[in-house]
Amino acid sequence: MKQSFNQSLTISDSHRNTRLQLCLLTLLIVAAAISLPVAAQSIQVPQPSPGLMPNPAAGKALFEKSCASCHGANLQGNDKGPPMLNRIYEPSHHGDAAFQLAVKNGSRAHHWKFGDMPPVPGLTPDDVAQITAYVRLEQRKAGIQ
């Protein structure tokens, strides 16, 4: 009987160690998952020049030169890219920073089936702010707030 009691203590200690290891592993996974959003937030968003007053008219010209081939001459989209006059791009869903990041880094396809958007070379953060002002003006005209 004594040997059986010692054996059950050994099994119990082994079980306790396994549970402790599982708890530690779980804590490690949770800590890693919590830190992921922090890592994602460290992305630098390009910033327009301080004091820049974005001009929709200047933005329209820049849009026509650099964006219309994929997003359509009237922001209606085409077979290469989605329309910017769509509720998906309203400010509360895709804020102005999203435009800056998409132009600088490109964007993975996530709402449409056009494929990934490549970065757009040659546009500065000031240019993107002008383009965004134009897009936002046209969205408001179309009732997209």
Contacts in CASP RR format, 6 or more apart in sequence:
PFRMAT RR
TARGET T0000
AUTHOR 0000-0000-0000
METHOD contacts of the structure
MODEL  1
MKQSFNQSLTISDSHRNTRLQLCLLTLLIVAAAISLPVAAQSIQVPQPSP
GLMPNPAAGKALFEKSCASCHGANLQGNDKGPPMLNRIYEPSHHGDAAFQ
LAVKNGSRAHHWKFGDMPPVPGLTPDDVAQITAYVRLEQRKAGIQ
43 101 0 8 1.000
45 97 0 8 1.000
45 100 0 8 1.000
45 101 0 8 1.000
46 100 0 8 1.000
46 101 0 8 1.000
46 103 0 8 1.000
46 104 0 8 1.000
46 125 0 8 1.000
46 128 0 8 1.000
47 100 0 8 1.000
47 125 0 8 1.000
48 54 0 8 1.000
48 125 0 8 1.000
48 126 0 8 1.000
48 128 0 8 1.000
48 129 0 8 1.000
49 125 0 8 1.000
49 126 0 8 1.000
52 126 0 8 1.000
52 129 0 8 1.000
54 129 0 8 1.000
54 130 0 8 1.000
54 132 0 8 1.000
54 133 0 8 1.000
55 130 0 8 1.000
55 133 0 8 1.000
56 130 0 8 1.000
56 133 0 8 1.000
56 134 0 8 1.000
56 136 0 8 1.000
56 137 0 8 1.000
57 134 0 8 1.000
58 130 0 8 1.000
58 134 0 8 1.000
59 127 0 8 1.000
59 130 0 8 1.000
59 131 0 8 1.000
59 133 0 8 1.000
59 134 0 8 1.000
60 134 0 8 1.000
62 123 0 8 1.000
62 127 0 8 1.000
62 130 0 8 1.000
62 131 0 8 1.000
62 134 0 8 1.000
63 71 0 8 1.000
63 75 0 8 1.000
63 131 0 8 1.000
63 134 0 8 1.000
63 135 0 8 1.000
64 73 0 8 1.000
66 120 0 8 1.000
66 122 0 8 1.000
66 123 0 8 1.000
66 127 0 8 1.000
66 131 0 8 1.000
67 120 0 8 1.000
67 131 0 8 1.000
69 80 0 8 1.000
70 77 0 8 1.000
70 78 0 8 1.000
70 80 0 8 1.000
70 81 0 8 1.000
70 114 0 8 1.000
70 117 0 8 1.000
71 77 0 8 1.000
71 78 0 8 1.000
71 81 0 8 1.000
71 82 0 8 1.000
71 83 0 8 1.000
71 84 0 8 1.000
72 78 0 8 1.000
72 81 0 8 1.000
72 83 0 8 1.000
74 85 0 8 1.000
75 83 0 8 1.000
75 84 0 8 1.000
75 85 0 8 1.000
75 135 0 8 1.000
75 138 0 8 1.000
76 83 0 8 1.000
76 85 0 8 1.000
77 83 0 8 1.000
77 84 0 8 1.000
80 114 0 8 1.000
81 112 0 8 1.000
81 114 0 8 1.000
81 117 0 8 1.000
82 88 0 8 1.000
82 111 0 8 1.000
82 112 0 8 1.000
82 114 0 8 1.000
84 135 0 8 1.000
84 138 0 8 1.000
84 139 0 8 1.000
85 138 0 8 1.000
85 139 0 8 1.000
85 142 0 8 1.000
85 144 0 8 1.000
86 144 0 8 1.000
87 93 0 8 1.000
87 144 0 8 1.000
88 94 0 8 1.000
88 111 0 8 1.000
89 135 0 8 1.000
89 139 0 8 1.000
89 144 0 8 1.000
90 139 0 8 1.000
90 144 0 8 1.000
90 145 0 8 1.000
91 136 0 8 1.000
91 139 0 8 1.000
91 145 0 8 1.000
96 129 0 8 1.000
96 132 0 8 1.000
96 136 0 8 1.000
99 128 0 8 1.000
99 131 0 8 1.000
99 132 0 8 1.000
99 135 0 8 1.000
100 125 0 8 1.000
100 128 0 8 1.000
100 129 0 8 1.000
100 132 0 8 1.000
101 107 0 8 1.000
102 117 0 8 1.000
103 119 0 8 1.000
103 120 0 8 1.000
103 123 0 8 1.000
103 128 0 8 1.000
104 119 0 8 1.000
104 125 0 8 1.000
105 119 0 8 1.000
106 116 0 8 1.000
106 117 0 8 1.000
106 118 0 8 1.000
106 119 0 8 1.000
106 120 0 8 1.000
107 116 0 8 1.000
107 117 0 8 1.000
108 116 0 8 1.000
109 115 0 8 1.000
109 116 0 8 1.000
109 117 0 8 1.000
123 131 0 8 1.000
139 145 0 8 1.000
END
